[in-house]
Amino acid sequence: MAPQARPSRGRFTVSSCAAFLGESVNRRNHPRFRTKFDALCSSGETQGAGILVDISRSGARLDTADELPELGTKVRLYIFIQPVSPFELSGEVARIEGSSFAIQYGNLDSEIGRLVDDVAALVG
C-alpha cells in the first residue's frame, strides 16, 4: 500500500507532500557553499582533523574527520584557507553521518559572517 499524505487542519503541509513523493525538504535559511579546505577540530581535550566540505552563514560540515564528537557537543573548527588567514568557527554538533559531522553556529558575529562570505566568493 502506498504512503498517504495527511492533511494538517484541512491542508497538506510541504513536509507531508514531500514525504508522500519520497523527496526531502530543504529548510535552509542560508545558501551552502561546497569547499575543500583543511580544518582542525577541538572539543575539550579531544582534537582531530578533517576537510571542511561545506559552509554557510548558519553552519558548516567537516568530512573524513578522524575524531567524531557526540551530538550536541560544542566544538571549534580552525579553517585553513589560502589566501585568507586561518579562522575559527564555533558551534554545536547538529548532525553526524558516517565520517562527517555538521555544526550549527551559536551566534555568528559580523566578522565571521564576512569571512564566510569571502570563502563563498573563493569557491562560488
Residue pairs with C-beta under 8 A, 6 or more apart in sequence:
3 19
3 20
4 20
5 12
5 16
5 17
5 19
5 20
6 12
6 16
7 16
8 16
14 25
15 25
18 24
18 25
28 56
28 58
29 58
30 56
30 57
30 58
31 56
31 120
32 54
32 55
32 56
33 54
33 55
33 56
33 119
33 120
33 123
33 124
34 53
34 54
34 123
35 52
35 53
35 54
35 55
35 119
35 123
36 51
36 52
36 53
37 51
37 52
37 79
37 80
37 81
37 119
38 49
38 51
38 52
38 79
38 80
39 49
39 50
39 51
39 52
39 62
39 77
39 78
39 79
39 80
40 47
40 48
40 49
40 77
40 78
40 80
41 47
41 48
41 49
41 50
41 62
41 65
41 67
41 69
41 75
41 76
41 77
41 78
42 75
42 76
42 78
43 67
43 69
43 73
43 74
43 75
43 76
46 67
46 69
47 67
48 65
48 66
48 67
49 65
49 66
50 62
50 63
50 64
50 65
50 66
50 100
51 62
51 63
51 64
52 60
52 61
52 62
52 77
52 79
53 61
53 62
53 63
53 100
54 60
54 61
55 61
55 116
55 119
55 120
56 116
57 108
57 113
57 116
57 117
58 104
58 105
58 108
59 91
59 94
59 102
59 103
59 104
59 105
60 77
60 89
60 91
60 102
60 103
60 105
61 100
61 101
61 102
61 103
62 77
62 100
62 101
62 102
62 103
63 99
63 100
64 99
64 100
65 99
65 100
65 101
68 96
68 99
68 101
69 75
69 93
69 101
70 93
70 96
71 93
71 94
71 95
71 96
72 92
72 93
73 92
73 93
74 90
74 91
74 92
75 90
75 91
75 92
75 93
75 103
76 88
76 89
76 90
77 88
77 89
77 90
77 91
77 103
78 86
78 87
78 88
79 86
79 87
79 88
79 89
79 119
80 86
81 87
81 119
81 122
84 115
84 118
84 119
84 122
87 112
87 115
89 103
89 105
89 112
90 105
90 106
91 103
91 104
91 105
91 106
92 103
92 104
92 106
93 101
93 102
93 103
94 102
94 103
94 104
95 101
95 102
96 102
105 112
108 116
